[in-house]
Each structure stands twice: as structure tokens, then as C-alpha cells.
Amino acid sequence: MISRRQFLMSAAAASAALFPAPAFAQGVAPRVVVVGGGFAGASCARALRHIDPRIAVTLVEASATFTACPFSNAVIGGLRELPAQQFTYDRVAADGIVVVRTSATAVDASARSVTLADGTRVPYDRLVLAPGIDIRWGALPGYDEPASAHMPHAWKAGEQTLLLRRQLEAMPDGGLVVIAAPANPFRCPPGPYERASLIAHYLKTKKPKSKLIVLDAKDTFSKQRLFQNAWAELYPGLLEWVPLSKGGNVTSVDPATRTLVTDFGRHTAAVANVIPPQKAGGIAESAGVADRSGWCPIDPVTFESRLQAGIHVIGDAAIAGAMPKSAFAANAQAKTCAAAVVRLVTGGVPPVPKLINTCYSLVAPDYGISVAGVYAPSNGQLADVPGGGGVSPAEAPRTTRALEATLAEAWFRTITAEVFG
Ligand SMILES: Cc1cc2nc3c(=O)[nH]c(=O)nc-3n(C[C@H](O)[C@H](O)[C@H](O)COP(=O)(O)OP(=O)(O)OC[C@H]3O[C@@H](n4cnc5c(N)ncnc54)[C@H](O)[C@@H]3O)c2cc1C
């Protein structure tokens, strides 16, 4: 029987044998390439430089401006403008990171190089993939890419966020809004319910004769009791949640008529927000790090792919056990992965991590709720540390909810300042 430490040392030794630590003594800086400059990738690139400024870090990011999803539901609900969600890479570059504004199109794991859209190959000693999610077009019959122009998903922030908002603004009072929520796993487990809440708030204040139905492919969801108590208090008669067992699973859509079909009936909406099935961002599949689920299995200590040595996967794209797909989790995984990568490229042993996640949701502008968790490697997965987390109290005065709404904003300012500021 080998001990955990022996196992880690032998795993690190095996990885190091495939990917020998570059010799600083010979003046060769280890090269780490990070693909994707979101909450995971930008955090990781910066953490790598902060831990060891000798490491040459290249960040490949397709967009000049990052548009954050957290708080994008407030944009849809008319409580916030999109520019408040947008960040540049100027400060990331100022850390000495080479920011390459293009898409990575392929990875050659044996040659250890990333191919960019113009055909350039960028060599690496270690690669970190942080591409977030892609939509599984067609997995929900009728929901292909053109359909999202009629029934926006708004699950990647930007134009889709604005489209959904404009559709709500254009809808006459008395219209039916339908949200289709997917089965697990997907980006941001509480996100559909925060969105339902803030759309309900918009309707209550601007179009009170309207109705909102959430068709859900699940029977349970994150912070469910807190959301449902708040809905009963704030949006009675306006917001209806239909779980899987009551016919909530959407089996197909018709974008031309904005119709959502379930096993139990059809709903023709004035505004339809379809949150479809998802998978790891496309580069994960071409790099050979995604499994048949579409997501990427990883080692919970180093975030190194279980399918390709020398490639690490962090953020929404990774299968991170009990950790939800959140910006907070992506940032925590990024720092853990950076610490591991620095050890691996310098011939050390990665430390065993403990990671934290906290997710705030707004049910109304002055009504916030939260969930928190602590995670550690156990049996090859990231597992909940018992007693390490919890949710907001079920019974609490409105002053507590208002305070949590303030904390939610403070969290967003803090994390975006850390990642992009
Ligand atoms: C409506 C909504 C609300 C949310 N609210 C919260 C919240 O309150 N709190 C919270 O913690 N989380 C929240 N989330 C979840 C959070 O947005 C994600 O978990 C987080 O963005 C994941 O970070 P990531 O770095 O993995 O992916 P992303 O942030 O999506 O970043 C991926 C980046 O990779 C780039 N990229 C992809 N492929 C390539 C390629 N081939 N080449 C170059 N670049 C590439 C993309 O352009 C993108 O910039 C919310 C999500 C949604 C949809």
C-alpha cells in the first residue's frame, strides 16, 4: 500500500519524466501557455507570474474585451448596463504576460505546441486550457445556432445578453416569458433561478400583467428553498416553476414560433430564453482532453488532464467533482493549478489543495442569497469537506437579504479587480 504522499511523488515523477523540468541554470525559462482569458485562464496566467516571475507565460484569448457572466442577469433585468461587465487585458499584460489576441485552433500534445488561427505554433512545457463552455447545438432538437437569434440563451455574456433584454423591453404587458433550464451539469447552477428572479422583478415593476414560466429538466436545484421562499414572497402568481416530474423537461423547440415542447404540452412564448445543454469549450475536444460527456476529467491535485499528460484544464471546462461551475470556483482552481504547474516545471511536488466556492444570487435588487462550499481531493475527485459550507439562513430578516445583495456586488468588484484590475 503506498501513502498519499508517495503516490503524489510518483505521479509527479511520472509527469516530470514525460515533461522534464527546464533547467533554469541553463537560462531557459519554462514556457506555460494558457488558452482562454476568463475567470480561470486570466487568474492562472497572473498567478503563475506572481508565484515565479521567471516563468514565460503566454495567454491566448479570442476577444479583446472580456464580458463577465456574473451580474449579467442584472443587465437582462434592466438593473445594470453591459459596460459594467466588461474588462480589458491591459493589466494582465502589464504583469509581463504575452497576451495573444486570437483563437487557439489545435493542440499537438506530443509535440507540445498550440496552433493559433493564423497557423502559428506556440511551443509549451505545460499547457493550461481554460476555454469555458460551448453550447451543444442541436442537442435540444430545434435549438441550433440560428435559433439563438430568436430564442437567446444568454449563457455567454455579450450580444446574447442584450438581445434577451431588448426582447423583454419590446414585449407588450401581458406577454408570456418562458425560461428553459437544462439538466446537470451546466455553467452556474443557480444562474437560471437568479435570472428568473430578476426577469420577474422586471415584469412586476414594468409589465405586471405578464407571466413567467420556468420549464426545468430537473426536480431540484441550487439554493432551491431560498429561491422558492423568496418567489412566494416577492412574485406570487407571476413566476411559476415547472419541475421535470410535472412536465418541465423541454424536448424540442420551434424558434420560428417561439414554441417550447414538453412531454406534457406546448408553450408559445412572447419571449423564450433557452438555456441549452453545454460542453467544454471546443479546443478541449480537439486537444483530446474532453471525454464522452463533453467535459474534461482532471487530477484534483494538479488539474492535469487524465487524458493528456502536460495539459491542465481549469474552470467550467473541467470535471471538478463537487465543485460547481462558477467564476469563484474557476478563480480558486486557477490558483491551485498555477501552484502545481510551478512545482512541476521546477521539479517539485504539488501541494494538496483545499478550495473554496461562494455563489451569491440576487432575487431582487435588494435581496441576496448565497451558498458556500469547501472542497478537497478525495478518491481522485474534488469532494465536499463536511461542515465546510452552507447556505443563507432560511428564515432571516430583509436586512440580512439586503446585506447579502450588497456583499454580492462587493464580491463581483473584488474578483474582477483581482483577475483583470
Ligand atoms: C447568467 C450567469 C450568471 C452567473 N453568475 C455567477 C455568479 O454570480 N458567481 C459566479 O461565481 N459565477 C457565475 N457564473 C458562472 C461564471 O460565469 C463561469 O463559471 C465562469 O465564467 C467560468 O470561467 P472560465 O474561465 O472557465 O470560462 P469563461 O469565463 O467563459 O472564459 C473562457 C474564455 O476562453 C476564451 N476562449 C475559449 N476558447 C478559446 C480558444 N480556442 N482560443 C482562445 N480563447 C478561447 C473565451 O473567449 C473566454 O474569454 C454565471 C454564469 C452565467 C451564465
The ligand as an ORCA input file, in Angstrom:
! r2SCAN-3c Opt
* xyz 0 1
  C     -26.073     34.178    -16.190
  C     -24.856     33.736    -15.433
  C     -24.629     34.203    -14.155
  C     -23.504     33.800    -13.455
  N     -23.314     34.265    -12.179
  C     -22.250     33.856    -11.470
  C     -22.038     34.351    -10.146
  O     -22.810     35.156     -9.629
  N     -20.944     33.899     -9.471
  C     -20.062     33.028    -10.029
  O     -19.082     32.677     -9.363
  N     -20.240     32.541    -11.274
  C     -21.299     32.942    -12.012
  N     -21.493     32.470    -13.290
  C     -20.580     31.426    -13.833
  C     -19.301     32.009    -14.420
  O     -19.585     32.973    -15.398
  C     -18.456     30.903    -15.034
  O     -18.391     29.819    -14.150
  C     -17.060     31.418    -15.328
  O     -17.120     32.412    -16.316
  C     -16.119     30.279    -15.752
  O     -14.862     30.787    -16.027
  P     -13.980     30.136    -17.203
  O     -12.704     30.924    -17.196
  O     -13.962     28.687    -17.093
  O     -14.795     30.492    -18.538
  P     -15.058     31.925    -19.187
  O     -15.156     32.955    -18.127
  O     -16.202     31.771    -20.122
  O     -13.756     32.218    -20.024
  C     -13.395     31.440    -21.144
  C     -12.554     32.309    -22.069
  O     -11.880     31.467    -23.001
  C     -11.886     32.092    -24.264
  N     -11.701     31.031    -25.246
  C     -12.465     29.909    -25.404
  N     -11.942     29.122    -26.363
  C     -10.837     29.754    -26.829
  C      -9.887     29.443    -27.824
  N      -9.952     28.307    -28.544
  N      -8.879     30.322    -28.053
  C      -8.786     31.476    -27.340
  N      -9.673     31.819    -26.362
  C     -10.687     30.968    -26.114
  C     -13.236     32.815    -24.318
  O     -13.199     33.892    -25.263
  C     -13.385     33.304    -22.875
  O     -12.859     34.600    -22.700
  C     -22.591     32.892    -14.044
  C     -22.816     32.427    -15.347
  C     -23.951     32.832    -16.027
  C     -24.173     32.329    -17.424
*
